[in-house]
Amino acid sequence: MMKVAIVLTALATFCFSLESHAQYEEDYLGDRDVMAIGAGAGFISFFGDFAKENDLANYTNIKAGYSVNLEHRFGSVFGAQIDGLYGTIAYNEVSRDVTKHRNFQSSLFSASAKAVFHLDNDIIIKRKSPFSPYLAFGIGYTKFNPMGDLKDKNGNTYHYWLDGTIRDIDENDVTAPAANILFRDYTYESELTDSITAYKRGALTFPLTFGIKLKMSPRIQGRIFATYNLTQTDFIDNVSENDNNDKFLYTGFTIHFVIRKKDPEAPNYDDVDFAELKSGDSDGDGIRDTDDNCQGTPDGVPVNEKGCPLDFDKDGVPDYLDKEEATEAGAIVDENGVTMTDEMLAAKYTDFKDSLTTERIETFHDEPSMGTLREIQSSIENGDHENDGTKDKLPIPASLKQADADANGFISADEISSAIDGFFEGTNDFTVKKLHDLIDFFFEQ
């Protein structure tokens, strides 16, 4: 069990080292925290009546323990916690006095309720701090049953001699010269009892805890802590030599998972049938919606494995709309899948040009201002019109050349304005018809 506890503690510490670099940034949401559930492992050390000489101490007095706990936090400062501890408690008296070689080991179960004081309360330490100390105290009950290693596997009782050996005969016995040397097997086979007091094998316990929370994420915490347990009995070790009750220390590491209420502002998908979404086929083409690249296919139209209508000639127009079923590869087609000739492309361009010119003329007539003219001129100069720089500029008709004041072969918005002013002032020979022709040319150039 000791090895298991060491491995679990090392693993938990390693996990924390991987996560501790991440800053815990989520704001405290106490109204949503319901409970923190934790489990972990650690070590139990006993403090009782047995004698101890430091230079002869050994590690057989430290045993493994396993703990679980539940905590509810009330607001920022206080919380309530229920703890359970199961493990082994032991002590092997080590002394040069041969009368002091007592030992015991006991299974131990302790349950307690504690009040918790949290220091990450935005008063002492910020709630979003990645680590925080905490204190806890309470009351509990501990059960124990001391057993002793008094005999070896063959049933021989241990006798401790002044020379430091263990033998099967008392050193003062007349048959002592025939004694055989024994070695302790650390099997606690004998139930220990007191010859005078028939004590209870359970007692009230007052646990005092100091710990540090390590916030790995908003929902995961690691906790390193030490709990000093003051018991109300002096017989955990089966020895009562003074008025001091026995005590034990549990040092552990636990991983806690924080349970929270659902965020009321989070999207609610309770009414969504995800199974139906996964298997649904809204257009009835035989391809699930999750795999269908062409939603809304008309009824009865054949589709491929992606749910898209078949296109035999791959001209981009599905067969059920294609009026030319075997278009040559690379041909340009119209919306009906029919190959477009050069004449058809020219007609398309002319229609586009005429529609664009009409749109600009209508824009000018709706808002006949210099600002509108200059916006259109900027569009023309930037190539954002039918003459995109791939063909020569249109020559200015002879009847309109007098409007080209700077003789650069381009009619500007200011030049149109000057021509209109000259018409009203009588300084040019423009007529109303010529002004309309001039505006039309302005859009066509």
N, C-alpha and C positions, 0 to 999 in steps of 0.2 A: 504493500500500500504506500509506503514511503516513496518508492520509485515512481509510482503513478502520480503522486502529488507533485513531485519535483518536475516531472515531464509536463503536467498540466500547467503549472505555474510558469515554467520556461516558455511554453507555447503561447500563453496569454501575454507575457511580457514582450515576446517577439512580435505578436500581432499589433500590440500597441505601438511599438517602435516604428512599424510601417505606416501607421495612421496618424501618429501624434503631430506630424509636420503640418497636417491640414488644419487651418484655422477654423474654430467653431464659430460660425457667424450668424446662425439663425437666432432671431429674437426670442425671448422667453414667451411661451404661450401656455401659461399655467392653467388657463381655463380649459385647455384641451388635453393636458396631461392627465391620464387616468391612473397609471401604475407603472412602476419599474420592477421587472422581474429579473433576478440575478442568480447565478450559480457559479461555484468556483471551488478552489482547493487551497490548502495551506498547511500550517504546522501547529501542533499543540505542545506547549511546554508547561510542566507542572511545578508548583511551589507549595511544599508541605512540610512535614516534620522530619523527613529523612536528613541525615547529615551529608555534607558535601565538602570534599576537599578539592579545590580547583585544579591542583596539579595532577589529580587522578580522575578528573571528570571525563566522561565519554558521551557520544552522541546517541546512545540508546535511550536517552530520556526525552528525545524529540520524536514525536509521532505525527502521522498524517491525519488530516481532518478534511471534511467536505461540507460545504455550506450551501444553503439556498435561502433566499429572502425575497420578500415582497415589500414595496414601499409606495406609499401615496404621499405626495407633497401638497401641503395646504398653502397656497400662495407662494411668496418668495422666500420665506424664512424657515418655516417649520414643516415637518413631515412626520409620518408614523410608519414604523417598519416592523415586520414580523420576521424573525430569524429562526432557522433550524440548523443545527450543527451535529454531524455524526463523525465519529472517529475513534481514535485510541489514545488513551492517556497512560503514562507510565513513568516510573522512576526506579532507578537502580542505585541504591546507596553505595557510595564508594568511600572507603575510609581505611586508615591503617589500624583502626580499632577493630579487632576480629569480632567484637560483639555487634558491630554496625555494618552488616552486609545484607540488610533487608532489601527486598524488592517487591514491586507490584506492577501489574498491568491491568487495565480495565477498558472495556468498551464504554463509550460515552455518547449519550444523546442529550442535547440541550435545546430547549425551545424558549424563545423570549419575545417580548414586545418592547419596542423602544420608541422614544421620542427623538427626532432627528433635528439638529440645528444646522442649516446650510449657510455657508459663508458667501456663496455666490448669490447674494440677495440684492445686488445693486446698491448696497450700503457699504459693505466691507470690500467685496470683490464684484466686478461686473458679471451679470448673468451669462454673457456670451464668452466669458473667459474659457480657454480650452482646458483648464484644470481648476479645481476648487477643493479646499479642505472642508471637512464636516465633522461634527461631534454628535454622539448619540449615547443615551443612557436609558436604562429600563429595568425590567424585572423578568425573571424566567424560572425555569425549573430544569434541573439536571439529574439524569439517572446514571448510575454507575454500578459496577460490581467488581471489586478488586480481586484479582487472582495473583498467586505467587508462584515463582519458579523455585520450588523447594526440593525437588527431586530430579534425578536424571531419568532418561528414558527407560532404565531398568528398575526404577522405583527406589533407588538408593538416595537417602537423605543427604543433603550437602552439609558438611562440617568444615568451618573455616579455621585454619590453623595459623599460628603466629608467623610461620615462615611464608605465608602468603598463598599457600596451596589450599585446594578444596579436597577433602577426603571423605570416605564413607564411614569413618569411625571418629568419634569425638577425641580430641587431642588428649584429654585427661582420662580416657577410658583405659583400663588395664590391658585391653587388647589393641591399644593404639599402634604398637609396632607392626601389626599386620595390616594396617590401613592401606587402602588403595587410593591413588590420586584420581579425582573426578574432574570433569570439565562441565561447566554450565551449558545446557542446551537452549536456554532462553525460551523454553516452552512453559508457559504459565498454566500449570495443570491443577494447582491446588486453590480452592476457594478460601479466602482469608476471612477470619472472624476474630472479633475481640473477645477475650475470655471473661470480661466483666460487663461490657456494654453491648446490648443487642441493637445496634444502630440501624437506622433506615438507609436504604441504598438509593436515596434520592433526596434532593434538597433544593430550597430556593436559591436563586442565583441573581446577583445584581451585575449586569454587564456594563462596562464603560468602553466606548469605542472612539478612536480617532482614526480618520481615514482621509484619503484624497481621491477625488473623482477625476478621471481622465476621459474627456469627452472626445471620443473618436469620430463621432458623427452625431447629428441631431437625434438619432434613435439608439445609438450604441454607446455605452459607457463602460470603462474599466474602472474598478475600484481597488485600491491598495489600502489595507486597514489593519489595525491591531485592536483586539478586544480583550480587555482584562476582566476576568470573571471572578467576582467575590462570592464564594459559596457560603452557605449557612450550615456547613458541616465540617468536622475535622477528621472525617473517617474515609475520605476518598482513597487514601493510601493505607487504610486499616490501622493507622497509628494516631493517637491523640496524646501528645506529650506537653502541650501548652494550651493557652487560651486563644491561640490564633487559628482561625478557620483556614481551610485549604483554599488555594487559588490556582487558576490556570490561565494561560495566555494563548489566544488563538490569533495567529498572523496569517492573513490570507489575501488572495486576489480573486475577484469575481468579475464576470462579464454581465452587464445589465442590458436588457432590451426595454425601451420605453414604449408603452402602449398609449396611444392617443385617440381622442375622439376625432371623428371625421371633420375635416374643415368644411364649415357650412358654405363657404364661398367657392369651394372646389367644384368643377363640373360634375354633374350627377348623371351617371350612365346606368342607373338601376333599371330603367325601363327599356334599355336597349338589349335586344336578343342577339348577342354576338354569334351564337351558333347559327342563327338564321342568316346573319350578314355573311358569315363564312361560306355558307352553302347556297346562298340566294342567287337567282338568275332572273334579274328584273326584266330583261328583254326577251326571255324565253328562247334564246338561240342555242341552248345546250351547253354553254360555257359559263362557269360560275363568275359572278361579278368580280371577285378578287383576281381572276385571271383574264377578264375580258378587257381588251384594249379598245374596243369600239362599242360603247354602251348605246342602247337605243336602236339596235338593228331592227328594221321592219320585219313583221311576221313572215315566215316562209322563205326568207332570203338565206341561201347557203353561206356558211361562214367557215373560216379556217380555225386552227387550234387556238388562235388568239382572240377569236370572237369577231373578227373583221370580215365583211363581205368579200367574196372571191373576186379577184381581178386577174382574169386570164392573161391579158396582154400587158399587164403591169404598167398601164399608162396613168395610174392614179385615179381613175374613175371606175368604181365597182361595176361588175358585169350587169347587175340589174338596172343600172342607169346608163350603161355604155351603148351608144348607137353605132359604134364601129368596133366590132368584137376582136379584130386582129390588127390593131394599130402597130406599125413598125416601131422597133425599139428606138428610143431617143426622140421620137417625133413630138412636136408640140401639139397639144390637143385643147379643144375648148371644154366647157363644162359638161358637154354631152359625150366626151371621149372621141370626138371627130377630129381628124388631122387638119391643122390650119395651114392654108396655102399662104404664099407671100402676099397675094391680094387681100386675103382675109386679115393678115397681120397689119397691113397698111391701113385698112379700113378701121381696125381697132384703134390704131394710133391716131387716125384723124378724128374719130369719135372722142377719144380722150382729150385731144388738143382742143376741139371745139367746146367740150364740156368745161374744160379748165378756163378757157377764155371767157365763156359765158358766165362762169362763177365769179371771175374777177370783175367783169363789167357790172354784174349785178351788185357786187360788193361796193364798187365805186359809186354806183347810182344810189345805193341805200345810205351810204355815208360819204358824200362827195367832199372830202377834206384833203388838205395837203398831207396830213398825217397818214391817211389811207393810201394816197399815191406813193408816199415815200416807203411805206411798208411793202407795197407791191414792187416798187423799184428795187428795194433791197432783196426781195425774193428772186427777182429776175437776175440781178447781178451775182447772186450766190448760186445760180444754176438750178434753183428750186422751181423750175417750170419746164415746159416742153423742150426748149432749146437748152440742153444740158452741156453745151460746149462741144458736142460731137459733130455739129454741122456749122456752116458759116452763118454769120449774122445776116438777117434780112436786110436788103438794101432799102433805104428810105425812098419812098415814091417821090418823084419830082415835085408833085403838088404840095408835099409836106416838108420839103427840105428847108424852107425858110424858118421852120420851128427849131431846127438843129442849130442853135445859136453858137455853140462852141465847135461846130463842124467835126465832131468826133464819130459820126455815124451812129449815134445812140440818142434816142429821145428820152430825156430824164423827166422826173416829176416837176422840177422847177421850170423846165422848158415848156411843158404843157401849161403850167400856170401863167407863164409869160404870154403864150399864144392866146389864152383866154382873155387876159387883161388887154392885149393888143386889139382883140376883136371888139371889146366894149369901148376902147379908147379911139378906135379907128386908125390905129397905126400900122395895121397889116391888112392883107386882103382875104383873111380867113372868113369863111361862111360857116353857118351852123353845121352843114353837111361835112365840110372839111374838118371841123373840130371833132365830130363823131368819128370820122376816118382816122384822125390823129390819135384819139383815145384807143380805138381798136388796134391800131398799129403798135401802140405802146405795150399792149398785152401780148401781141404776137411776136415782138422782136426777140 
